[in-house]
Amino acid sequence: MPTNFTAGPVRVRVPATSANLGPGFDALGLALGLYDDLAAEVTSGGVRVTVTGQGAGELPDDDRHLVVRAMRAGFDVLGAQPEGLSVECVNRIPQARGLGSSSAAIVAGVLLARALVTDGERRLDDGAVLRLAAEIEGHPDNVAPCLLGGFTLAWSESTGARAVSLPVADGVRPTVFVPAERGLTATARAALPATVPHGDAALTAGRAALLVHALTADPTLLLPATVDRLHQDYRAPAMPGTSALVSELRAAGVAAVISGAGPTVLALSDPPAAFPMGTDWQIWQLPIDVSGARVARGRLGHAERDPVAAGRKS
């Protein structure tokens, strides 16, 4: 079937995400109100990527850029590749910190590709977008909340990734502690053992189930619900500052976990007013994003081009 590309640019806003949330390894995720804004347009030839904000001067400006690679994957599914692309990225999600910057780029790329094809939504529905994004990313726990918003449960079947989004109870107030140093998901995964004790697996499964209840109905249970024995302790030696802050916050009664693969720390309840935060962390109170990725026609506006993280409190 011939592919017709739309005239003019399309834009997308994608939220930051925090995955795992303690015991929900590779399954649970939360969309946060910190956003990357992107716009793309089909051109007559060549690929040009401009980046403002996080990653400016570091990320590639050609076909190697992750957004473009995700767009190419989307165009493959949709049946054709355009001769050229112009992509503008205004990044506010910190790179390689455990806040889903890669998943945001992948979801944005697939959605931009779909929006640039006249009948893209018919050929590639939201379920197919999730499956493709998870295939590119390798697992669905970050791409699901980025696409759907809210608190998500994701899993994989023989046909690919699936996910549901659940409403979050009042009283869940995310705060992220973002360090200067970066982390790599591949490095964090390499620290995990091939097997874990049965007791640890059983305990973590129970706490993951409790976490669903705590996040959707009873936030007073967030502290016990975020106990994990599958991944955080194994990753601790590679990020001692992160591990120490998680322990200090939890000792103060705060439901704190490693955000994704780290090194950012996520607190799901407010830290005590007198808690010694230190100077090594950027501390942002972020709302929960309930809408997920949003696509529109046209170029980025003045406000969308502002690289400052709008709406965050520090």
Summary of the structure (lengths in Angstrom):
residues: 314
radius of gyration: 19.3
end to end distance: 50.8
largest distance: 63.2
contacts: 1127
relative contact order: 0.20
helix: 32%
strand: 25%
